[in-house]
């Protein structure tokens, strides 16, 4: 299993924009599951975070179409993982905002039921220093510690989890946040590079 890591993914100005957009979701996140109703996955893989899918017109979604691909496409194409390579052809995807407060966690699961082949997770803290402990991303047998502005990209079939968050504050701004971008398996481009001369 191969995954990619990019530290300090966003510039300071972009990070400020993203934090401002996340703050607008206070009181608007759901604890009920991705489709706002309890799911079988919640029973199998306990999830206690709050989530919301992001509208495609929102900055939290549109940022992926430029920032992500400008920074990550070459690394993904150069990787030895077939899913990471294939995702460079699709580009289509959905964005989810997740919020974890004291006691929240996410059990082991995979993301393939979301019709995606690659998952990108951007860790975000709204404060300069995280006001919590835990909230680390477990990828198979590896543990990636929470680090503000850290991007992790991995095949969606990877078994992964989020460790329990511990914090004393009840304030929204002190929570652990992630933006997940699920890159679809449905091709977006109509002509692949190695097929350009076949017509």
N, C-alpha and C positions, 0 to 999 in steps of 0.2 A: 504494500500500500504506500502510495506516494502522496504527499501533500506539500503545498507551497505556503511560505510565510513571508509577509511583508510588514516590517515594523514601520511605525510612523507613516502609515499609508496616506493620510490626508495632510495637506499643508495646514498651517495654523488658521488661515482664513477660512478654508473649507471646513475645518473642524468646528469653528465658531458657527458657521451656517448650519451644519448638521445638528449641533447641540440645540440651536434655536428652534429648528423644526421638530426635534424630539420633544422639547418642552411643550409644544402645542398639543401633544397627545395625552397630557395629564388628564386623567378621568375618562379617557376614551378607549382604553385597552380592555380586552376581555380575558377572563380566566377559563373560558369554556371550550377551547379547542380552535383549530384553524378555521372551521366553518361555523363558529359560534354555537356549536352543540357538542355534547359529550361524544367522544369517539372511542372505538375499540382500542385504538392505539394508546389513549389515555389510561385505559385499564391495564394494558400490558406494560407500558413504559410510563410510569407516573410522571406527570408534568404539572408543575404548580406555578409556572410563569404566566404573565399576562402578555397577550399578543395582539397584533392588528396587521392585516395585509395593507400595503401602501398603494394608494391610487397611482397610476402610471404618470399622472401629471405632477405629482408631488416631487420635490427636490430629492427626497430620500430614495426615490426610485430612479429618477432621471440621471442622477449622478453616476450610476453604474455604467450607463451607455458610453460615457466619455472617460471618466477617471479610471474605472476598472480596466477597460480594454486597452487604454493607452499604456497602462503600467504592467498589465499581466499577460496580454496575449502572447508575446514572444516567449515568456517563461512557460506558459501552458503548452504552446506548440512544441517547445524543445524538451518537454518532459517525456519520460518513458511510459507514462500512464495513458492508455487509450481514451479514457473518459475525458481527461483534461485536454487532450488533443482535439477530440471530437467537438467539445464545447466551443472551440474557437470558430467553428462553422455555424453555430446556431445563433448565439448572442441573445436570443429571446429569453425572458425570464420574469419571475415574480419576486417581489421584495416583501419581507416580513420584518416588523419591529417587535423585539421581545424585551420585556422588562422583568427583572428578578429582584425581589425584596427579601427580607429576612426569612430564612427557612425554605425559600424556593429552590428548586432543582429540576433536572430533567433526566429521566432514566435512559438507559441504552436504547437506541433506536436507529433506523436508517431513514433517509428522506425520499427513497425512490417512488413512494406512492404519490408524490407530488408532481410526477411526470417530469422529473429533472434528472440530469446525469452528473452535474457538478454543483456543489454547495459552496458559497463564499460567505464567511462569517467575519464581520467587522465588529470588534469589541469597542464599546464606547462608554466613557464615564463623563457625566455632565460637569463634574468638578475636576479641578487640576489634579488632585490626588484621590483615588478611589476611597470611598467611605465604607468599604466592606471587605471581607475576606472570602475566599472561595470563589465560586463562579468560574472555575477553570474548565476548559474544554478537553474532554477525554476522547482521544481518537485511537480506537483499538487498544493497544497496550501503552500508548504514549499519552502524556499529559502536557497540554499547553496552558501555562499559567495565564490568567487574565492580565492583559496589558492594554491600557488605553491606546486606541488608534492602531491596533494590531489586526491585520487581515490574515485569515487562514482560508485556503482554498483546497478542497478535497473532493474525491469522487463521492457522490451522494449515497452509494451503497456501503460506505464505510460505517461500521458500527460506532456510534459516538454518544456522548452523554455530557451533561453539565453538572459539576459538583455543587453541593449545597452552599448557598450564600448565607453569610452571617453578618449582620449589621445591627447597630443599636438605634439608628435613626429611622423614622417613619416617613421622611420626606421623599417625594418623587425624585428630586434632583440627585439624591444620594444612592439611587438604585444602580444595579448592574444592567447595562443595555447592550443589545447586539442588533445589528442590521444583518439579516440573512438574505442573500440573493440566490435564488434557485434557478440555475441555468437550464433551460428546457432541452429535452431531447428532440424536439421538433425543429428541423432545419429552417433557418431563416434565409440563408443565401440560396439562390437558384442555380448558380454555377460554382462548382468546386474548382480549386486551382489546378488539380491534375486532370480536369475534364474540359478545360478551356478550349482545347483544339479538337474536340470530338464531334462538334456539330458541323 
